Amino acid sequence: MDLNVNLRTLSVFFLPFVLSFHSFGQQQPAGQQPAPAGPPGQDPQRPPVLAPPLPGAPNQVQPPRELPADSIRPNYVLGPNDQFLVRAPQADEINDKPFRIDSNGFINLPLVGRVRAGGLSVEELQAELTKRLSEFIRQPQVIITMTQFRSEPVFFVGVFRAPGIYPLQGRRTLVEMLSSIGGLQPNASRRIKVTRRAEYGRIPLPSAIEDPDKKISTVEISIGSLRDNVNPAEDIVLEPYDVISVERAELVYVNGEVGKIGGVELGERDSVSVAQALVMSGGFTRDAQRSKVTVLRPVLNTNRRAAIEVDAKRIFEGRENDFPLLPNDVLHVSRSYRRTVWTVLGQIAIPIIPYIVFVGVR
């Protein structure tokens, strides 16, 4: 009896300690979070499978986009903010990795160190990196591929086939850029205007005009000079923010009693003569008043035109000097009413002449 009482007393005394010890064994280690409940059928001890990042996710690293090989010239001069891809199969530290030139013109490459890239061409930088790597690797091979150019725009405004803003991409001449954008439209003027900011220096042509107030220099360049000469001086090297503009071709207008009414392009000429304009317009009609044609010339800063009379008959006979027509002049050839009257009378009289003769004979 006493033994049963003692066992009962001991079990009551030790039971809370046993339960506490059991509960302690079921707790998670410190710092470890319980595994989240997964979808039905998934093993809770197995780590969840993460879905691939969606395209365009903010933290997704985009691979560098290589530019087409023909979009750069071999002597393209590198500068700040240019980005390129280095391929050096023997050097894993830099192989197939993109690098950007900093604002001071340097790049920091593992194994190679700090290298000045600004001012070097792509070929020169390849040679420099090959030389640096040769200290660690036998016969290294280095290939540089441009992935992004620095932003140095030039502006093409006016009657170009593809006007717009284009990256300068190194040392480019006017002819090269004109070729790359497709050239001029057929109705474009034969003279191109180039405007340059003063901070990039004066345009290196004798005919360039400087404007200190606007801090620019401008020059007009003939398309004929660029086309006809092998190495024309007018084929200048473009600078950042140059504005290349071209207007529609300047015209002289011919109307009235001519074969073809319309505009005559001046092209690269400053003027065209009355005789030339008439010939290019198909000449006179039968009823034209040749001894008195009128040139209507715009009066500066007004909407009026001044009338200038010219004797085209004497010009064609060589008895009078030809008269120059300027841009936007209108050459009007009037109808000769005296000639018209005689023409009408002749058309009426000719059919009745036989009857008059017959009556007279009788």
Secondary structure, 3 states (H helix, E strand, C coil): CHHHHHHHHHHHHHHHHHHHHHHHHHCCCCCCCCCCCCCCCCCCCCCCCCCCCCCCCCCCCCCCCCCCHHHCCCCCECCCCCEEEEECCCCCCCCCEEEECCCCCEEEECCCEEEECCCCEHHHHHHHHHHHHCCCCCCCCCEEEEEECCCCEEEEEECECCCEEEECCCCCEHHHHHHHCCCECCCECCEEEEEEEHHHCCCCCCCCEEECCCCEEEEEEEHHHHHHCCCCCCCCECCCCCEEEECECCEEEEEECECCCEEEECCCCCCEEHHHHHHHCCCECCCEEEEEEEEEEECCCCCCEEEEEECHHHHHCCCCCCCEECCCCEEEEEECHHHHHHHHHHHHHHHHHHHHHHHHHC
